[in-house]
Amino acid sequence: MEPMNVVIASSDPTAAELAAHLNRHFRSVAVTRSLDEVRAAIPKQRAQLAVVDLETVPLEKIRELCREFGHTSVVCTHRLPDEEMWTSALAAGAIDCCHNADVAGILQAVERSLSSRRSHAA
């Protein structure tokens, strides 16, 4: 995995656990608790990835985040993601939508996104 800075947006108490898992794979991981905090943290941390809990940041705001921070890939999470939520998240610009604790799913989404970017660049 390329060295990346990650921002997690989650008001869920388990966000610290997710951060600990992701910290093993990325250069730095910062946890925020609101939309305003994630908006401030992405440029401050120079984050290439934002993992955004849809219970913290509503799906309607994901599109804005993706437009505002085009250099940052967004993976949405939820405690009960479903097909409709996944489709809506991708339509808003996210690269995936998975369960809050699905570290493997988050990592796979990032790898797919990086592979896609590399093939487009070539």
Buried (B, 14 or more C-beta within 10 A) or exposed (E): EEEBBBBBBBBBEEBEEBBEBBEEBBBBBBBBBEBEBBBEBBEEBBBBBBBBBBBBBEBEBBBBBBEEBEEBBBBBBBEEBEEEBBEBBBEBBBBBBBEBBBBEBBBBBBEEBBEEEEEEEE
